[in-house]
Amino acid sequence: MAEKQKILIVDDDANIAELISLYLAKECYETQIVGDGEEALRVFPVFKPNLILLDLMLPGIDGYQVCRELRASSQVPIIMLSAKGEIFDKVLGLELGADDYMIKPFDSKELVARVKAVLRRYQAAPAASSASLEQQGNYVEYPDLIVNLTNYSVTYMGHSIEMPPKELELLYFLASSPNQVFTREQLLDNIWGYEYIGDTRTVDVHIKRLREKIKDHQNWALTTVWGIGYKFEVKR
């Protein structure tokens, strides 16, 4: 029998946390509830969740700081929950490394769908093997850059680069179609794979994070096409 996937619920509103736990239990997830940021950081290495539902407005350490500290050592998927619906709050959460952002109040079916979608993306990323990249298939290679979708690895300037699956998938998607321009809507549809309720700034945030890790090369670059979207430009 397959082991249940674990979800850590971090919310100081006990009623909301219990409702979320009930929804997820019906879908056969194992849950644990904590009420503040310090407890979340203590419980995380013990419970070892497959995903974290993280409220932003927490007593003591807020959700942004919890996300920042977790991202220093782990790529566990994080869905932020907040009553704040401003673009700034969403973008900040995504910049810190959250995988999704949901605004309270939310529909229970949508929450479960988001959880399943995020977990699917992470399950699609098997652990990197020691076999050579050439034997793995599903990779693109350019001078000083290899993006491998089979083992979810990126090699840049001879070094392995850590990045969350969505960043890697975005880079792979663009690099697989060199010099083709994609709108933000097209990238959302192809990378996120479901109706992303938010705005296209999500794409901008992930492009920004990619550029912080992968600098433009003399042979290629992540290029902004103003008023349209982005492309992986290969210089002739």
N, C-alpha and C positions, 0 to 999 in steps of 0.2 A: 504494500500500500504506500502510495506516494506521501512523503512528509508534507505537512501543511506549511504553506508559506506564512511568514510572520510579518505582522504590521505593527509598528510602534505608533501609538496615537498620543500626540503631545498637545494637550489643550487644558487650560485651567477651568473651563466650563464643564463641570462634571456631567451635566445633562446632555450636552452636545457630544461629549466623548463617549458616553454610554450608548447613545443612539448610533453613532458611527460604528462602534464595536458590534452592535447588534446587526447592522446592515452587513458588515463584513463577515460575521460569524455565519450568517445564512449562506454566504458564498464559500464557506469552508476555509476561511482564513483564521489563523491564530492571532489574537491581538493582545496587546498590553497597553494600559493607559498610564500616563504620567502627567502631572499637573504643572510642572515648571521646567525651565531650561536646564537648571543644574541637575535635576533628577534625570532628565532625558540623556544628558551626557554621561551620567553614572550608569544608567541602565543599558545604554546602547551596546557596549562591548560584551555585556553578559547575555542579553536577549538575542543579539545578532539578527536584527530584523532584515527582511528582504526589501522593505519599503518603509518610509516614515511619512506620516501625515503630521505636519508641523504648523501649529497656530503661530501667528506672528506676535500677537499681544499677550505675552507671558509675564508673570511676575519675576523679578530678578533679571536673569539673562533673557533677552527677547529672542524671538524666532530667527531674526537676521543673524544674531551672534551665534546661536546654536548651529545654524546652517554653515556659517563661516568656519567654525571650529571643526565640524564634522568633515567638511570638504578638505581640510588640511591633511586628513589621513584616510578618507574613505570616499568612494564613488557611489555609495548606496543611494538609490533613487529617493528623492524628496519631493513631496507635493505640499506646497504651502497653502494654508487656509487663512483667510483674512476677511474682515468686514471692510477693509480698505480696498476700494475699487479704482483708485487713481492710477493712471499710467505709470507715474513715478514709482509707486510701490511695487507694481508688477515687474517693471524693468529692473529695479534694485534686487528683487528676489531672484530673478533669472540670472542677473550678473553674478550673484553670490554662488550660483550653482544649482539652484532649484530646477527640477525637471518640469514642473507644472505649477499653476497658481489658480486656486479656486476662490471665488468670492462668496462669503456667507450672506444670506442663507443660500444653500445649494440643494438641489434635488438629490435624493439618495441614489437613484439609478444612475445619475450622471457621475456621482462620486465613485461608485463601483466601476463604472465604465472607464473612468480616468485611471483608477488603480490598475485595472486589468491591462489597459493600453500601455502604461508605463512599465509594468512588469514584463509584458511581452517584449518590449524593446530591449530590456536588460537580459532576458532569458535568451534572446537571439545572439547574445555576445558570449560565446564560449571562451573559456580560459585559453590564453595564448599557449600554443604548444611549442616545443623546441624544434619542430620541423622547419625547414627553410621556407621563406615566404613564397619562393617560386613554386613550391609544391602545394600551396594552400588554395590557389585559385581566387577568384573574386577580389582582385587587387588592381590598383592603378599605380604606375611608377613613372616618376619624372626625375630629372637630375636632383639629387639630394632630398627626394621625397618619395616615400612608399606608404600608401594607405591601403590597408588590408581589411576587407569587410568580413572575411571568414573568421579570423581570430581577433578582430577588433583591435588592431594595433596600428600605430603610426610611427614611422621612422623618419626623422628629419635631421639632416646634416649628420647622419650616422648615429643619432641618439634616439632612443625610444621616448615618445612624448605621451604623457598621460592626458586623456581627455574623456569626458562622458560620452556615452553612445550617440546621443543626438548631435553633438558637435562632429564626431567622426562620420556619422552618416551624412551630414550636410556637406562636409568636405569631400567625401567619396562621391556623392551625387554630382556635385559641381565638377570635380576633377574627371569624372567618367564621361563628361560631355564638354570637352575643352572648347572654349570660345563661344559656347552657346549661352545666350542670355536667358535667365529665368526671373520671372516676377516673384515678389515676396509671397503672393498667394499660391503660386505654383510650388514654391519651396515648402510652404506650410503643408500643402496637400500631400506632397510626395514624402516628406520626412516625418511629419507627425502622424500621418496616416489615418486621421479621424478629424471630425469637425472641431477644430480648435477654437474654443470660445475665448476670444481675446482680441489681439490686434497684431498687425504685421510687424510691430516693433520687436516681437519675439525673434524674428529672423535677424534683425539688425543686431540684437544683443549677442546672438550666437556667432555672427560674423565677426563682431568686435572681439569676442573671446578667442576665436580662431586666429585672428590677426595678432593677438598678444602672444600666441604660442608659435605661429608659423609666419615668419616674415617673408615679404616679397623676395623672389629670387630673380636673378638675371634672365632666367628662361621661362618663368611663369609667375603669376600673381593672382590673388583674390581681388577682383576689380569691381568697383561700384559703377553701375551704369545708371547715371542720374535720371530720376524720374521713372525708372523701370524696375531695376532689381540688381542682380549680381551675376558674375560669370567667373569661371576659372580661365584666365587668359594665358594662353601659351604663345610666347613670343617667337616669331619665325626667325 
